[in-house]
Amino acid sequence: MVCQAVGLDANTASSDYIALYMGSKEKLAKSLGRILRTAARIIEGLQRESSDDTEASASVPEGTVQLAA
């Protein structure tokens, strides 16, 4: 989910991760809620960081060089 949100291809990583559960749908289902909550928090943080960067760039006067933090 996180990779997809930032444009990364993670097709095989997902299937590899599911394989860690040894094909047990029950084990995967028990973990799915936590996986979804964690992914949502990561995506939210990335979006917030991106928004902060956009706002900071918008407040720099034209012709000014902005140094990375």
PDB file with SEQRES, HELIX, SHEET and CRYST1 records, atoms N, CA, C and O in Angstrom:
SEQRES   1 A   69  MET VAL CYS GLN ALA VAL GLY LEU ASP ALA ASN THR ALA          
SEQRES   2 A   69  SER SER ASP TYR ILE ALA LEU TYR MET GLY SER LYS GLU          
SEQRES   3 A   69  LYS LEU ALA LYS SER LEU GLY ARG ILE LEU ARG THR ALA          
SEQRES   4 A   69  ALA ARG ILE ILE GLU GLY LEU GLN ARG GLU SER SER ASP          
SEQRES   5 A   69  ASP THR GLU ALA SER ALA SER VAL PRO GLU GLY THR VAL          
SEQRES   6 A   69  GLN LEU ALA ALA                                              
HELIX    1 AA1 VAL A    2  ALA A    5  1                                   4    
HELIX    2 AA2 ASN A   11  ALA A   19  1                                   9    
HELIX    3 AA3 LYS A   25  ALA A   58  1                                  34    
CRYST1    1.000    1.000    1.000  90.00  90.00  90.00 P 1           1          
ATOM      1  N   MET A   1       0.822  -1.189   0.000  1.00  0.00           N  
ATOM      2  CA  MET A   1       0.000   0.000   0.000  1.00  0.00           C  
ATOM      3  C   MET A   1       0.866   1.251   0.000  1.00  0.00           C  
ATOM      4  O   MET A   1       0.614   2.181  -0.766  1.00  0.00           O  
ATOM      5  N   VAL A   2       1.866   1.280   0.839  1.00  0.00           N  
ATOM      6  CA  VAL A   2       2.723   2.453   0.933  1.00  0.00           C  
ATOM      7  C   VAL A   2       3.515   2.618  -0.361  1.00  0.00           C  
ATOM      8  O   VAL A   2       3.619   3.725  -0.890  1.00  0.00           O  
ATOM      9  N   CYS A   3       4.063   1.535  -0.865  1.00  0.00           N  
ATOM     10  CA  CYS A   3       4.819   1.616  -2.119  1.00  0.00           C  
ATOM     11  C   CYS A   3       3.933   2.133  -3.245  1.00  0.00           C  
ATOM     12  O   CYS A   3       4.352   2.992  -4.020  1.00  0.00           O  
ATOM     13  N   GLN A   4       2.734   1.624  -3.337  1.00  0.00           N  
ATOM     14  CA  GLN A   4       1.806   2.062  -4.368  1.00  0.00           C  
ATOM     15  C   GLN A   4       1.487   3.549  -4.206  1.00  0.00           C  
ATOM     16  O   GLN A   4       1.370   4.263  -5.202  1.00  0.00           O  
ATOM     17  N   ALA A   5       1.346   4.021  -2.979  1.00  0.00           N  
ATOM     18  CA  ALA A   5       1.006   5.417  -2.719  1.00  0.00           C  
ATOM     19  C   ALA A   5       2.103   6.375  -3.184  1.00  0.00           C  
ATOM     20  O   ALA A   5       1.821   7.521  -3.535  1.00  0.00           O  
ATOM     21  N   VAL A   6       3.363   5.902  -3.186  1.00  0.00           N  
ATOM     22  CA  VAL A   6       4.461   6.766  -3.611  1.00  0.00           C  
ATOM     23  C   VAL A   6       4.985   6.397  -4.996  1.00  0.00           C  
ATOM     24  O   VAL A   6       6.010   6.918  -5.436  1.00  0.00           O  
ATOM     25  N   GLY A   7       4.276   5.490  -5.685  1.00  0.00           N  
ATOM     26  CA  GLY A   7       4.615   5.170  -7.067  1.00  0.00           C  
ATOM     27  C   GLY A   7       5.681   4.112  -7.264  1.00  0.00           C  
ATOM     28  O   GLY A   7       6.295   4.050  -8.330  1.00  0.00           O  
ATOM     29  N   LEU A   8       5.914   3.284  -6.268  1.00  0.00           N  
ATOM     30  CA  LEU A   8       6.890   2.203  -6.400  1.00  0.00           C  
ATOM     31  C   LEU A   8       6.197   0.888  -6.731  1.00  0.00           C  
ATOM     32  O   LEU A   8       5.112   0.601  -6.225  1.00  0.00           O  
ATOM     33  N   ASP A   9       6.833   0.097  -7.581  1.00  0.00           N  
ATOM     34  CA  ASP A   9       6.297  -1.208  -7.939  1.00  0.00           C  
ATOM     35  C   ASP A   9       6.759  -2.227  -6.903  1.00  0.00           C  
ATOM     36  O   ASP A   9       7.958  -2.452  -6.743  1.00  0.00           O  
ATOM     37  N   ALA A  10       5.822  -2.836  -6.206  1.00  0.00           N  
ATOM     38  CA  ALA A  10       6.175  -3.806  -5.168  1.00  0.00           C  
ATOM     39  C   ALA A  10       5.381  -5.099  -5.325  1.00  0.00           C  
ATOM     40  O   ALA A  10       5.044  -5.751  -4.337  1.00  0.00           O  
ATOM     41  N   ASN A  11       5.089  -5.463  -6.556  1.00  0.00           N  
ATOM     42  CA  ASN A  11       4.261  -6.653  -6.799  1.00  0.00           C  
ATOM     43  C   ASN A  11       4.826  -7.904  -6.156  1.00  0.00           C  
ATOM     44  O   ASN A  11       4.099  -8.620  -5.467  1.00  0.00           O  
ATOM     45  N   THR A  12       6.100  -8.185  -6.362  1.00  0.00           N  
ATOM     46  CA  THR A  12       6.665  -9.418  -5.801  1.00  0.00           C  
ATOM     47  C   THR A  12       6.859  -9.311  -4.296  1.00  0.00           C  
ATOM     48  O   THR A  12       6.790 -10.321  -3.596  1.00  0.00           O  
ATOM     49  N   ALA A  13       7.099  -8.111  -3.786  1.00  0.00           N  
ATOM     50  CA  ALA A  13       7.284  -7.952  -2.344  1.00  0.00           C  
ATOM     51  C   ALA A  13       6.017  -8.341  -1.594  1.00  0.00           C  
ATOM     52  O   ALA A  13       6.090  -8.947  -0.525  1.00  0.00           O  
ATOM     53  N   SER A  14       4.871  -8.001  -2.142  1.00  0.00           N  
ATOM     54  CA  SER A  14       3.611  -8.343  -1.494  1.00  0.00           C  
ATOM     55  C   SER A  14       3.422  -9.856  -1.434  1.00  0.00           C  
ATOM     56  O   SER A  14       3.041 -10.397  -0.396  1.00  0.00           O  
ATOM     57  N   SER A  15       3.686 -10.529  -2.537  1.00  0.00           N  
ATOM     58  CA  SER A  15       3.509 -11.983  -2.534  1.00  0.00           C  
ATOM     59  C   SER A  15       4.536 -12.653  -1.632  1.00  0.00           C  
ATOM     60  O   SER A  15       4.235 -13.662  -0.993  1.00  0.00           O  
ATOM     61  N   ASP A  16       5.745 -12.103  -1.573  1.00  0.00           N  
ATOM     62  CA  ASP A  16       6.762 -12.645  -0.665  1.00  0.00           C  
ATOM     63  C   ASP A  16       6.323 -12.479   0.788  1.00  0.00           C  
ATOM     64  O   ASP A  16       6.513 -13.375   1.610  1.00  0.00           O  
ATOM     65  N   TYR A  17       5.737 -11.324   1.092  1.00  0.00           N  
ATOM     66  CA  TYR A  17       5.279 -11.054   2.454  1.00  0.00           C  
ATOM     67  C   TYR A  17       4.178 -12.035   2.846  1.00  0.00           C  
ATOM     68  O   TYR A  17       4.185 -12.580   3.950  1.00  0.00           O  
ATOM     69  N   ILE A  18       3.238 -12.251   1.939  1.00  0.00           N  
ATOM     70  CA  ILE A  18       2.145 -13.179   2.221  1.00  0.00           C  
ATOM     71  C   ILE A  18       2.696 -14.593   2.424  1.00  0.00           C  
ATOM     72  O   ILE A  18       2.170 -15.358   3.233  1.00  0.00           O  
ATOM     73  N   ALA A  19       3.744 -14.932   1.697  1.00  0.00           N  
ATOM     74  CA  ALA A  19       4.355 -16.263   1.849  1.00  0.00           C  
ATOM     75  C   ALA A  19       4.913 -16.462   3.259  1.00  0.00           C  
ATOM     76  O   ALA A  19       5.001 -17.592   3.738  1.00  0.00           O  
ATOM     77  N   LEU A  20       5.289 -15.368   3.923  1.00  0.00           N  
ATOM     78  CA  LEU A  20       5.786 -15.486   5.296  1.00  0.00           C  
ATOM     79  C   LEU A  20       4.733 -16.082   6.235  1.00  0.00           C  
ATOM     80  O   LEU A  20       5.067 -16.662   7.268  1.00  0.00           O  
ATOM     81  N   TYR A  21       3.485 -15.935   5.869  1.00  0.00           N  
ATOM     82  CA  TYR A  21       2.398 -16.482   6.684  1.00  0.00           C  
ATOM     83  C   TYR A  21       2.122 -17.941   6.343  1.00  0.00           C  
ATOM     84  O   TYR A  21       1.143 -18.521   6.812  1.00  0.00           O  
ATOM     85  N   MET A  22       2.979 -18.524   5.534  1.00  0.00           N  
ATOM     86  CA  MET A  22       2.897 -19.934   5.163  1.00  0.00           C  
ATOM     87  C   MET A  22       1.522 -20.316   4.629  1.00  0.00           C  
ATOM     88  O   MET A  22       1.035 -21.420   4.870  1.00  0.00           O  
ATOM     89  N   GLY A  23       0.903 -19.388   3.900  1.00  0.00           N  
ATOM     90  CA  GLY A  23      -0.380 -19.661   3.289  1.00  0.00           C  
ATOM     91  C   GLY A  23      -1.544 -19.665   4.262  1.00  0.00           C  
ATOM     92  O   GLY A  23      -2.660 -20.018   3.883  1.00  0.00           O  
ATOM     93  N   SER A  24      -1.309 -19.282   5.502  1.00  0.00           N  
ATOM     94  CA  SER A  24      -2.370 -19.298   6.498  1.00  0.00           C  
ATOM     95  C   SER A  24      -3.206 -18.024   6.400  1.00  0.00           C  
ATOM     96  O   SER A  24      -2.762 -16.944   6.788  1.00  0.00           O  
ATOM     97  N   LYS A  25      -4.406 -18.165   5.881  1.00  0.00           N  
ATOM     98  CA  LYS A  25      -5.312 -17.019   5.761  1.00  0.00           C  
ATOM     99  C   LYS A  25      -5.675 -16.474   7.134  1.00  0.00           C  
ATOM    100  O   LYS A  25      -5.866 -15.269   7.295  1.00  0.00           O  
ATOM    101  N   GLU A  26      -5.769 -17.340   8.109  1.00  0.00           N  
ATOM    102  CA  GLU A  26      -6.130 -16.921   9.460  1.00  0.00           C  
ATOM    103  C   GLU A  26      -5.055 -16.011  10.070  1.00  0.00           C  
ATOM    104  O   GLU A  26      -5.364 -14.970  10.648  1.00  0.00           O  
ATOM    105  N   LYS A  27      -3.794 -16.420   9.930  1.00  0.00           N  
ATOM    106  CA  LYS A  27      -2.696 -15.616  10.462  1.00  0.00           C  
ATOM    107  C   LYS A  27      -2.625 -14.265   9.760  1.00  0.00           C  
ATOM    108  O   LYS A  27      -2.433 -13.231  10.400  1.00  0.00           O  
ATOM    109  N   LEU A  28      -2.780 -14.285   8.459  1.00  0.00           N  
ATOM    110  CA  LEU A  28      -2.733 -13.048   7.693  1.00  0.00           C  
ATOM    111  C   LEU A  28      -3.889 -12.131   8.069  1.00  0.00           C  
ATOM    112  O   LEU A  28      -3.697 -10.926   8.233  1.00  0.00           O  
ATOM    113  N   ALA A  29      -5.073 -12.685   8.206  1.00  0.00           N  
ATOM    114  CA  ALA A  29      -6.254 -11.893   8.564  1.00  0.00           C  
ATOM    115  C   ALA A  29      -6.087 -11.246   9.932  1.00  0.00           C  
ATOM    116  O   ALA A  29      -6.498 -10.103  10.134  1.00  0.00           O  
ATOM    117  N   LYS A  30      -5.487 -11.969  10.871  1.00  0.00           N  
ATOM    118  CA  LYS A  30      -5.265 -11.416  12.209  1.00  0.00           C  
ATOM    119  C   LYS A  30      -4.313 -10.215  12.160  1.00  0.00           C  
ATOM    120  O   LYS A  30      -4.450  -9.275  12.942  1.00  0.00           O  
ATOM    121  N   SER A  31      -3.365 -10.253  11.252  1.00  0.00           N  
ATOM    122  CA  SER A  31      -2.382  -9.175  11.138  1.00  0.00           C  
ATOM    123  C   SER A  31      -2.852  -8.035  10.241  1.00  0.00           C  
ATOM    124  O   SER A  31      -2.303  -6.935  10.306  1.00  0.00           O  
ATOM    125  N   LEU A  32      -3.846  -8.279   9.417  1.00  0.00           N  
ATOM    126  CA  LEU A  32      -4.252  -7.315   8.398  1.00  0.00           C  
ATOM    127  C   LEU A  32      -4.668  -5.967   8.988  1.00  0.00           C  
ATOM    128  O   LEU A  32      -4.324  -4.926   8.429  1.00  0.00           O  
ATOM    129  N   GLY A  33      -5.389  -5.962  10.086  1.00  0.00           N  
ATOM    130  CA  GLY A  33      -5.814  -4.703  10.706  1.00  0.00           C  
ATOM    131  C   GLY A  33      -4.620  -3.842  11.081  1.00  0.00           C  
ATOM    132  O   GLY A  33      -4.597  -2.642  10.807  1.00  0.00           O  
ATOM    133  N   ARG A  34      -3.638  -4.456  11.704  1.00  0.00           N  
ATOM    134  CA  ARG A  34      -2.435  -3.718  12.096  1.00  0.00           C  
ATOM    135  C   ARG A  34      -1.658  -3.249  10.876  1.00  0.00           C  
ATOM    136  O   ARG A  34      -1.134  -2.135  10.858  1.00  0.00           O  
ATOM    137  N   ILE A  35      -1.583  -4.097   9.860  1.00  0.00           N  
ATOM    138  CA  ILE A  35      -0.885  -3.740   8.621  1.00  0.00           C  
ATOM    139  C   ILE A  35      -1.540  -2.514   7.992  1.00  0.00           C  
ATOM    140  O   ILE A  35      -0.850  -1.576   7.593  1.00  0.00           O  
ATOM    141  N   LEU A  36      -2.861  -2.521   7.904  1.00  0.00           N  
ATOM    142  CA  LEU A  36      -3.589  -1.402   7.293  1.00  0.00           C  
ATOM    143  C   LEU A  36      -3.429  -0.122   8.104  1.00  0.00           C  
ATOM    144  O   LEU A  36      -3.230   0.947   7.527  1.00  0.00           O  
ATOM    145  N   ARG A  37      -3.510  -0.208   9.415  1.00  0.00           N  
ATOM    146  CA  ARG A  37      -3.353   0.987  10.266  1.00  0.00           C  
ATOM    147  C   ARG A  37      -1.946   1.565  10.141  1.00  0.00           C  
ATOM    148  O   ARG A  37      -1.773   2.782  10.064  1.00  0.00           O  
ATOM    149  N   THR A  38      -0.954   0.699  10.122  1.00  0.00           N  
ATOM    150  CA  THR A  38       0.426   1.164  10.018  1.00  0.00           C  
ATOM    151  C   THR A  38       0.680   1.802   8.658  1.00  0.00           C  
ATOM    152  O   THR A  38       1.309   2.858   8.575  1.00  0.00           O  
ATOM    153  N   ALA A  39       0.198   1.171   7.595  1.00  0.00           N  
ATOM    154  CA  ALA A  39       0.365   1.733   6.256  1.00  0.00           C  
ATOM    155  C   ALA A  39      -0.320   3.094   6.155  1.00  0.00           C  
ATOM    156  O   ALA A  39       0.231   4.021   5.561  1.00  0.00           O  
ATOM    157  N   ALA A  40      -1.509   3.220   6.727  1.00  0.00           N  
ATOM    158  CA  ALA A  40      -2.242   4.491   6.689  1.00  0.00           C  
ATOM    159  C   ALA A  40      -1.458   5.583   7.417  1.00  0.00           C  
ATOM    160  O   ALA A  40      -1.413   6.722   6.951  1.00  0.00           O  
ATOM    161  N   ARG A  41      -0.849   5.256   8.537  1.00  0.00           N  
ATOM    162  CA  ARG A  41      -0.059   6.246   9.291  1.00  0.00           C  
ATOM    163  C   ARG A  41       1.175   6.683   8.507  1.00  0.00           C  
ATOM    164  O   ARG A  41       1.527   7.863   8.503  1.00  0.00           O  
ATOM    165  N   ILE A  42       1.828   5.736   7.847  1.00  0.00           N  
ATOM    166  CA  ILE A  42       3.003   6.067   7.034  1.00  0.00           C  
ATOM    167  C   ILE A  42       2.609   6.979   5.885  1.00  0.00           C  
ATOM    168  O   ILE A  42       3.267   7.990   5.636  1.00  0.00           O  
ATOM    169  N   ILE A  43       1.533   6.626   5.180  1.00  0.00           N  
ATOM    170  CA  ILE A  43       1.068   7.434   4.051  1.00  0.00           C  
ATOM    171  C   ILE A  43       0.663   8.824   4.523  1.00  0.00           C  
ATOM    172  O   ILE A  43       0.986   9.821   3.876  1.00  0.00           O  
ATOM    173  N   GLU A  44      -0.034   8.894   5.635  1.00  0.00           N  
ATOM    174  CA  GLU A  44      -0.440  10.187   6.193  1.00  0.00           C  
ATOM    175  C   GLU A  44       0.782  11.044   6.514  1.00  0.00           C  
ATOM    176  O   GLU A  44       0.793  12.239   6.221  1.00  0.00           O  
ATOM    177  N   GLY A  45       1.796  10.452   7.105  1.00  0.00           N  
ATOM    178  CA  GLY A  45       3.023  11.181   7.426  1.00  0.00           C  
ATOM    179  C   GLY A  45       3.733  11.673   6.176  1.00  0.00           C  
ATOM    180  O   GLY A  45       4.239  12.795   6.146  1.00  0.00           O  
ATOM    181  N   LEU A  46       3.773  10.838   5.146  1.00  0.00           N  
ATOM    182  CA  LEU A  46       4.393  11.246   3.890  1.00  0.00           C  
ATOM    183  C   LEU A  46       3.636  12.402   3.249  1.00  0.00           C  
ATOM    184  O   LEU A  46       4.242  13.344   2.739  1.00  0.00           O  
ATOM    185  N   GLN A  47       2.314  12.324   3.278  1.00  0.00           N  
ATOM    186  CA  GLN A  47       1.500  13.393   2.703  1.00  0.00           C  
ATOM    187  C   GLN A  47       1.672  14.683   3.485  1.00  0.00           C  
ATOM    188  O   GLN A  47       1.757  15.759   2.893  1.00  0.00           O  
ATOM    189  N   ARG A  48       1.723  14.590   4.800  1.00  0.00           N  
ATOM    190  CA  ARG A  48       1.907  15.770   5.641  1.00  0.00           C  
ATOM    191  C   ARG A  48       3.276  16.398   5.361  1.00  0.00           C  
ATOM    192  O   ARG A  48       3.385  17.618   5.237  1.00  0.00           O  
ATOM    193  N   GLU A  49       4.309  15.573   5.263  1.00  0.00           N  
ATOM    194  CA  GLU A  49       5.664  16.049   4.980  1.00  0.00           C  
ATOM    195  C   GLU A  49       5.711  16.727   3.608  1.00  0.00           C  
ATOM    196  O   GLU A  49       6.325  17.782   3.448  1.00  0.00           O  
ATOM    197  N   SER A  50       5.064  16.115   2.634  1.00  0.00           N  
ATOM    198  CA  SER A  50       5.020  16.685   1.290  1.00  0.00           C  
ATOM    199  C   SER A  50       4.301  18.025   1.296  1.00  0.00           C  
ATOM    200  O   SER A  50       4.728  18.971   0.634  1.00  0.00           O  
ATOM    201  N   SER A  51       3.217  18.101   2.040  1.00  0.00           N  
ATOM    202  CA  SER A  51       2.449  19.345   2.153  1.00  0.00           C  
ATOM    203  C   SER A  51       3.276  20.425   2.828  1.00  0.00           C  
ATOM    204  O   SER A  51       3.252  21.581   2.406  1.00  0.00           O  
ATOM    205  N   ASP A  52       4.012  20.058   3.878  1.00  0.00           N  
ATOM    206  CA  ASP A  52       4.879  21.009   4.582  1.00  0.00           C  
ATOM    207  C   ASP A  52       5.959  21.537   3.648  1.00  0.00           C  
ATOM    208  O   ASP A  52       6.269  22.728   3.666  1.00  0.00           O  
ATOM    209  N   ASP A  53       6.539  20.650   2.826  1.00  0.00           N  
ATOM    210  CA  ASP A  53       7.578  21.059   1.882  1.00  0.00           C  
ATOM    211  C   ASP A  53       7.015  22.015   0.840  1.00  0.00           C  
ATOM    212  O   ASP A  53       7.671  22.989   0.473  1.00  0.00           O  
ATOM    213  N   THR A  54       5.813  21.746   0.364  1.00  0.00           N  
ATOM    214  CA  THR A  54       5.172  22.599  -0.635  1.00  0.00           C  
ATOM    215  C   THR A  54       4.894  23.975  -0.052  1.00  0.00           C  
ATOM    216  O   THR A  54       5.136  24.989  -0.707  1.00  0.00           O  
ATOM    217  N   GLU A  55       4.389  24.016   1.171  1.00  0.00           N  
ATOM    218  CA  GLU A  55       4.100  25.294   1.825  1.00  0.00           C  
ATOM    219  C   GLU A  55       5.386  26.075   2.073  1.00  0.00           C  
ATOM    220  O   GLU A  55       5.406  27.294   1.898  1.00  0.00           O  
ATOM    221  N   ALA A  56       6.446  25.406   2.473  1.00  0.00           N  
ATOM    222  CA  ALA A  56       7.715  26.077   2.735  1.00  0.00           C  
ATOM    223  C   ALA A  56       8.279  26.660   1.442  1.00  0.00           C  
ATOM    224  O   ALA A  56       8.811  27.770   1.441  1.00  0.00           O  
ATOM    225  N   SER A  57       8.165  25.919   0.344  1.00  0.00           N  
ATOM    226  CA  SER A  57       8.664  26.397  -0.941  1.00  0.00           C  
ATOM    227  C   SER A  57       7.869  27.599  -1.421  1.00  0.00           C  
ATOM    228  O   SER A  57       8.426  28.521  -2.018  1.00  0.00           O  
ATOM    229  N   ALA A  58       6.572  27.589  -1.162  1.00  0.00           N  
ATOM    230  CA  ALA A  58       5.719  28.676  -1.602  1.00  0.00           C  
ATOM    231  C   ALA A  58       6.013  29.976  -0.864  1.00  0.00           C  
ATOM    232  O   ALA A  58       5.742  31.058  -1.385  1.00  0.00           O  
ATOM    233  N   SER A  59       6.566  29.881   0.346  1.00  0.00           N  
ATOM    234  CA  SER A  59       6.817  31.078   1.140  1.00  0.00           C  
ATOM    235  C   SER A  59       8.188  31.696   0.884  1.00  0.00           C  
ATOM    236  O   SER A  59       8.504  32.740   1.454  1.00  0.00           O  
ATOM    237  N   VAL A  60       9.010  31.070   0.035  1.00  0.00           N  
ATOM    238  CA  VAL A  60      10.338  31.591  -0.278  1.00  0.00           C  
ATOM    239  C   VAL A  60      10.204  32.620  -1.399  1.00  0.00           C  
ATOM    240  O   VAL A  60       9.649  32.311  -2.453  1.00  0.00           O  
ATOM    241  N   PRO A  61      10.701  33.831  -1.187  1.00  0.00           N  
ATOM    242  CA  PRO A  61      10.607  34.857  -2.230  1.00  0.00           C  
ATOM    243  C   PRO A  61      11.307  34.430  -3.514  1.00  0.00           C  
ATOM    244  O   PRO A  61      12.311  33.719  -3.468  1.00  0.00           O  
ATOM    245  N   GLU A  62      10.789  34.856  -4.648  1.00  0.00           N  
ATOM    246  CA  GLU A  62      11.346  34.517  -5.938  1.00  0.00           C  
ATOM    247  C   GLU A  62      12.787  35.004  -6.017  1.00  0.00           C  
ATOM    248  O   GLU A  62      13.098  36.106  -5.565  1.00  0.00           O  
ATOM    249  N   GLY A  63      13.669  34.183  -6.592  1.00  0.00           N  
ATOM    250  CA  GLY A  63      15.066  34.544  -6.727  1.00  0.00           C  
ATOM    251  C   GLY A  63      15.910  34.182  -5.530  1.00  0.00           C  
ATOM    252  O   GLY A  63      17.128  34.356  -5.562  1.00  0.00           O  
ATOM    253  N   THR A  64      15.289  33.675  -4.463  1.00  0.00           N  
ATOM    254  CA  THR A  64      16.007  33.283  -3.258  1.00  0.00           C  
ATOM    255  C   THR A  64      16.414  31.827  -3.376  1.00  0.00           C  
ATOM    256  O   THR A  64      15.630  30.992  -3.827  1.00  0.00           O  
ATOM    257  N   VAL A  65      17.625  31.526  -2.974  1.00  0.00           N  
ATOM    258  CA  VAL A  65      18.094  30.147  -2.964  1.00  0.00           C  
ATOM    259  C   VAL A  65      17.726  29.542  -1.632  1.00  0.00           C  
ATOM    260  O   VAL A  65      18.051  30.091  -0.580  1.00  0.00           O  
ATOM    261  N   GLN A  66      17.028  28.379  -1.677  1.00  0.00           N  
ATOM    262  CA  GLN A  66      16.623  27.708  -0.460  1.00  0.00           C  
ATOM    263  C   GLN A  66      17.526  26.509  -0.236  1.00  0.00           C  
ATOM    264  O   GLN A  66      17.651  25.652  -1.111  1.00  0.00           O  
ATOM    265  N   LEU A  67      18.156  26.442   0.926  1.00  0.00           N  
ATOM    266  CA  LEU A  67      19.027  25.336   1.271  1.00  0.00           C  
ATOM    267  C   LEU A  67      18.216  24.211   1.893  1.00  0.00           C  
ATOM    268  O   LEU A  67      17.258  24.457   2.627  1.00  0.00           O  
ATOM    269  N   ALA A  68      18.603  22.979   1.598  1.00  0.00           N  
ATOM    270  CA  ALA A  68      17.935  21.822   2.180  1.00  0.00           C  
ATOM    271  C   ALA A  68      18.255  21.751   3.660  1.00  0.00           C  
ATOM    272  O   ALA A  68      19.350  22.110   4.092  1.00  0.00           O  
ATOM    273  N   ALA A  69      17.275  21.278   4.440  1.00  0.00           N  
ATOM    274  CA  ALA A  69      17.470  21.150   5.888  1.00  0.00           C  
ATOM    275  C   ALA A  69      18.317  19.964   6.221  1.00  0.00           C  
ATOM    276  O   ALA A  69      18.582  19.705   7.395  1.00  0.00           O  
TER     277      ALA A  69                                                      
END                                                                             
